[in-house]
Amino acid sequence: MRHTKQYYLRRLHRYLGVTIGIQFLLWTAGGLYFSWSDMDEIHGDFQRRPAPLLAPDTAIWVSPSVVIANLRAAGEQPDSILSLRLVPVLDAVCWQVIFFEKDTRHRHPRKAHLADAKTGALRPSLSKEEAVEVAARQFNGVPTLQSADYLESVPLDHEYRGNALPAWAVTFKHSSKTVVYVAAELGTVEKFRNEKWRVFDWLWMLHVMDYESRDHIGNWLLRGFSILGLLTICSGFTLFVVTSPVIQKWAKR
């Protein structure tokens, strides 16, 4: 009877190990990459110049109420403000307004506008040339443009997922294959994405087992494999206990 129990326990442990062994290997490989990587390099911080600071010229900046009035005059219906701040846009200073409109169900989607900080006049979204210039000013060195693509939507697994759209994806000729994402309506650089980040993101997808959006760590596949992993470890310890001559001899005393 004892040998029969050991037989089935061995089979259980073996099949559990085969089932989740590959995922254990992926978890370990991902963990090694995460722990041995420089996050500043993955985030592209070494390539990114800090945004210029603003001089406190409050005497020449219009009140935000002027901007809101101009938004209403342009046909917008701001109901609540999510964010209102001053940002440098090339050689100008602008009010950046992010808001929700009246009667917007579930308060989504949000809208954004730029307005000249001196006059309150609304300005259009960044053109391709402006976006390239904004990206170049925050990219270390003297970058050479490779391409600039306008993005109105991105897939769930895209490297720019979850960030402000529309945006310009500006790629410079660089060994890191970095893409600088500039939000067209916000006038600011939102993300730097390079090859090291893409490797990190791919390994993170395998780590959390979210093959669609890559960010959902509470999915049932990950939960299921975590439970199987716990069962594998428990079966291994149990198998050790029931097959160890020393433990069995001690237990008979």
Rosetta blueprint (number, residue, H / E / L):
1 M L
2 R H
3 H H
4 T H
5 K H
6 Q H
7 Y H
8 Y H
9 L H
10 R H
11 R H
12 L H
13 H H
14 R H
15 Y H
16 L H
17 G H
18 V H
19 T H
20 I H
21 G H
22 I H
23 Q H
24 F H
25 L H
26 L H
27 W H
28 T H
29 A H
30 G H
31 G H
32 L H
33 Y H
34 F H
35 S H
36 W H
37 S L
38 D L
39 M H
40 D H
41 E H
42 I H
43 H L
44 G L
45 D H
46 F H
47 Q H
48 R E
49 R L
50 P L
51 A L
52 P L
53 L L
54 L L
55 A L
56 P L
57 D L
58 T H
59 A H
60 I H
61 W L
62 V L
63 S L
64 P H
65 S H
66 V H
67 V H
68 I H
69 A H
70 N H
71 L H
72 R H
73 A H
74 A L
75 G L
76 E L
77 Q L
78 P E
79 D E
80 S E
81 I E
82 L E
83 S E
84 L E
85 R E
86 L E
87 V E
88 P E
89 V E
90 L L
91 D L
92 A E
93 V E
94 C E
95 W E
96 Q E
97 V E
98 I E
99 F E
100 F E
101 E E
102 K L
103 D L
104 T L
105 R H
106 H H
107 R H
108 H L
109 P L
110 R L
111 K E
112 A E
113 H E
114 L E
115 A E
116 D E
117 A L
118 K L
119 T L
120 G L
121 A L
122 L E
123 R E
124 P L
125 S L
126 L L
127 S L
128 K H
129 E H
130 E H
131 A H
132 V H
133 E H
134 V H
135 A H
136 A H
137 R H
138 Q L
139 F E
140 N L
141 G L
142 V L
143 P L
144 T L
145 L E
146 Q E
147 S E
148 A E
149 D E
150 Y E
151 L E
152 E L
153 S L
154 V L
155 P L
156 L L
157 D L
158 H L
159 E L
160 Y L
161 R L
162 G L
163 N L
164 A L
165 L L
166 P L
167 A E
168 W E
169 A E
170 V E
171 T E
172 F E
173 K L
174 H L
175 S L
176 S L
177 K L
178 T L
179 V E
180 V E
181 Y E
182 V E
183 A E
184 A L
185 E L
186 L L
187 G L
188 T E
189 V E
190 E E
191 K E
192 F E
193 R E
194 N L
195 E H
196 K H
197 W H
198 R H
199 V H
200 F H
201 D H
202 W H
203 L H
204 W H
205 M H
206 L H
207 H H
208 V H
209 M L
210 D L
211 Y L
212 E L
213 S L
214 R L
215 D L
216 H L
217 I L
218 G L
219 N L
220 W H
221 L H
222 L H
223 R H
224 G H
225 F H
226 S H
227 I H
228 L H
229 G H
230 L H
231 L H
232 T H
233 I H
234 C H
235 S H
236 G H
237 F H
238 T H
239 L H
240 F H
241 V H
242 V H
243 T H
244 S L
245 P H
246 V H
247 I H
248 Q H
249 K H
250 W H
251 A H
252 K L
253 R L
